[in-house]
Amino acid sequence: MVPVLVVFSQSHVDFRIPEFEAICSMLSIRVKNMNSINTENHMFVLHFENRLDVTKLLSRSILIKFAISLSVEAQSYEQLFHELKNKPEVIENYDVPDESFALRFFAIGRKKKLDSIERIKMFLEAVQFNHAPICLISPVNEFYLVEEYDHPTDENPRKIFFGKLWGEGRSELKTKYNLRERCYIGNTTMDPELSFIQANLAMVQPGNLVFDPFVGTGGLILPAAEFGGYVMGTEINYQTARAKGRSSRQGVGERHESESIRANFEQYYTEDKLLSIVIADSSKHAIWSSNAKFDVIVADPPYGVREKARKTVKNKKSDANEDYIQYQQKEDYDLEAAFCDLLNLAAMTLVMNGRVSFWYPVILEKYCSENLPTHPAMELLSNCEQPLTRKTSRRLLSYRKVREPIANEECEIRKTGVSHYRDCLFSSNKKENC
Amino acid sequence: MKLFVHNFMSSRFLKNVTVGYPLELVVKQFVEKDIEFDRENTIVMLNKIQYEALVVAAAAVNQADRIPAEQPGKWEDLSDDQLKQFHHILMNIDVVDGELICPETKTVFPIRDGIPNMLKVDGEK
């Protein structure tokens, strides 16, 4: 086992442990003290079997900033320098003329009044590199001096760590997939960082067949394709699927001809992974043949607030003559029914051990675990919260299919909660509903 | 729409349709791409497909001669060259313009700009 200092992002802390566990589970990475990770601290010394496992973890994690191979851990600089003197190989192995190096300083828990240049100077006076040239832009070896503080006002750090950088997580993906520069977006396109976290929680792996029944502009299947999945999606809104109508961008007017879901995939060079977008009603499960099996389903069903929740119904009488193209009529789709349909669809169309991961809006005051959809063939893997407003939040629920559903087994929501979501959001505080 | 997707779709959601599979496929325009072949992934995909429907799809683009009329024994036993023929049908062919047709009611679902529209009125006939 090798000790590794893992530094986490301080955003989306509720997703931290589930993301870590999901990646370890899908890539068979063993970490001896995984349960020491919590959401209060942001840095942990974890014990891995080897460097390859750390590299694999970093290749997927959005919420890990970086990982350092831990050489020395000390309570004070005195102790740190003493230990480095006793372990000269820590420096000597890399202090060679043809390997440049950089030393970086990082503090967690206290930011103010810390002089990183002073710290680095002090360190290099005590621990000398005699041969390796300094290179700050692209060093061969990058060392980290890390201080951890208990309280922002503490004078001295609780702990000091020193080691060599093994790599960074994939937080650059949220920049690469930023919505400002994305060709085609909609009103409710998922935040890129969360969409990648979702792909991790759903354990999308190369070659997986990934399906989004509420695909919109493709925001959830783009990360799946980035991670090597073959993706497809259905969308009930003709205009959205074909990128027609008014743009979601302020002041732009009509959508440009060049906008399309496919164009998004071309923008990120993953168009090879796009199987198809289909205009269809996701509440009609019989659109899928019995051999249709997906490895992963990801979804962000409409909550009926910024996007309407709709399903098709039998057309009511119309006076249209035969020349007139008749489009199928749609009606509002009850939110809880929509989520139950989704979990039923997952139980039916996922392969064994396949995962479904979807966003579920909740009213904070009423939220309890009985609000969550359950299905006897589906095991809840994780439940992460993202606060939305003072009164509401949404939860990313991920399930695994544990067996084939038996006849008549259906999704159940033991206690109703979401159905009043829209009313709650638009009602005054005094109203009974909330 | 890649031909693979045809293999997963049925028209059973229409009224009075009992099987609705495989859908008839009319291809008016398609593009052929050169997507990287991966042996493992191709076998995983082939394990999910229904063979008769794949033959229907291959015939719709006049490429039925690429694959045998009957399903081969074990996918794992096929050579890379053989699997590449299946990979070509499933992944390289993108239908741009055409129709999916319900085998029982003959309801037509148009494919335009590569996007099939399954929201056609099922008709109060």
Interface residues (C-beta under 8 A of the other chain):
Chain A: P206 G207 L209 Y230 M232 T234 I236 Y238 A241 R242 S260 R262 D272 L275 S276 I277 V278 I279 A280 D281 K284 H285 A286 I287 W288 S289 S290 N291 A292 K293 T312 K314 N315 Q326 Y327 Q328
Chain B: M1 K2 F4 V5 N7 F8 M9 S10 S11 R12 F13 G20 Y21 P22 K33 I35 E36 D38 E40 N41 V44 M45 K48 I49 Q50 A53 D113 G114 I115 P116 N117 M118 L119 K120 V121 D122 E124
